[in-house]
Amino acid sequence: MLRSDLPKFKQNNRNEGSPDENAAVVHGSIAYYGTYVLDGATLKMHVDASTFPNWTGTDQARTVHQNGDQLVWENAAASGGGGKLKQVYDRVK
């Protein structure tokens, strides 16, 4: 997942990012993979690996529900701190 407003790097090489460019990526994105089970409105995920290493090997839970043409995904303890995070996905028609 990533922010839609991530700035492009000055160099066309991700290994040559400036400290500010690298910080923008860390603050504006997260990737992880693993397995999941949907149990009612709770999405239970086991994270095999993550760009936020603290999540690697952990179990994460999210609340999900559908509201018309929207899927609402809520995380009570976001990895960036600051409490609850809510994402809303609109169905493409």
C-alpha positions as CSV (number, residue, x, y, z in Angstrom):
1,M,0.0,0.0,0.0
2,L,1.3,3.4,-0.8
3,R,0.3,7.1,-0.8
4,S,-0.7,8.4,-4.2
5,D,1.5,11.5,-3.8
6,L,4.9,9.8,-3.4
7,P,7.5,12.1,-5.0
8,K,9.7,10.8,-7.8
9,F,13.4,10.3,-7.1
10,K,15.8,12.8,-8.8
11,Q,17.9,9.9,-10.1
12,N,16.2,7.0,-11.9
13,N,17.7,4.5,-9.5
14,R,16.1,3.6,-6.2
15,N,19.5,2.8,-4.7
16,E,20.6,6.4,-5.2
17,G,17.8,8.1,-3.3
18,S,18.6,11.0,-1.1
19,P,17.8,10.8,2.6
20,D,14.7,12.9,2.1
21,E,13.5,10.7,-0.9
22,N,14.1,7.5,1.0
23,A,12.3,8.9,4.1
24,A,9.3,9.8,1.9
25,V,9.0,6.2,0.7
26,V,9.3,4.8,4.2
27,H,6.6,7.2,5.5
28,G,4.4,6.7,2.5
29,S,4.3,3.0,1.8
30,I,4.2,-0.5,3.3
31,A,4.4,-3.9,1.8
32,Y,3.8,-7.3,3.3
33,Y,2.7,-10.8,2.3
34,G,1.4,-13.9,4.1
35,T,-1.8,-15.8,4.6
36,Y,-5.2,-14.5,5.7
37,V,-8.6,-15.7,6.9
38,L,-11.8,-13.7,6.9
39,D,-13.8,-14.4,10.0
40,G,-17.0,-12.3,9.8
41,A,-15.9,-8.7,9.8
42,T,-12.3,-9.5,11.0
43,L,-9.5,-10.1,8.5
44,K,-6.8,-12.1,10.3
45,M,-3.4,-12.0,8.5
46,H,-0.2,-13.9,9.3
47,V,2.7,-11.7,8.0
48,D,5.5,-13.8,6.5
49,A,7.6,-10.8,5.6
50,S,7.1,-7.0,5.6
51,T,9.0,-3.8,4.7
52,F,8.2,-2.9,8.3
53,P,10.3,-5.7,9.9
54,N,8.5,-5.5,13.2
55,W,5.5,-7.2,11.5
56,T,7.4,-10.1,10.1
57,G,6.2,-13.3,11.7
58,T,3.3,-11.6,13.5
59,D,-0.5,-11.9,13.3
60,Q,-2.4,-8.8,12.3
61,A,-6.1,-8.2,12.4
62,R,-8.2,-5.6,10.5
63,T,-11.9,-4.9,10.5
64,V,-13.5,-4.9,7.1
65,H,-17.0,-4.2,5.9
66,Q,-18.9,-3.3,2.8
67,N,-20.8,-0.1,2.6
68,G,-22.7,0.0,-0.7
69,D,-20.0,0.2,-3.4
70,Q,-17.2,0.7,-0.9
71,L,-15.0,-1.6,1.0
72,V,-13.9,-0.1,4.3
73,W,-10.7,-1.4,5.9
74,E,-9.9,-0.3,9.5
75,N,-6.7,-0.8,11.5
76,A,-6.9,0.1,15.2
77,A,-3.1,0.2,15.6
78,A,-1.4,1.5,12.4
79,S,2.3,0.8,12.0
80,G,3.0,4.6,11.7
81,G,1.5,5.2,15.1
82,G,-1.2,7.8,15.7
83,G,-3.9,5.3,16.4
84,K,-6.7,4.2,14.1
85,L,-6.3,4.1,10.3
86,K,-9.3,3.9,7.9
87,Q,-9.0,3.1,4.2
88,V,-12.0,3.3,1.8
89,Y,-11.9,1.5,-1.5
90,D,-14.5,2.4,-4.2
91,R,-15.9,-0.2,-6.6
92,V,-15.0,0.6,-10.2
93,K,-18.0,0.6,-12.5
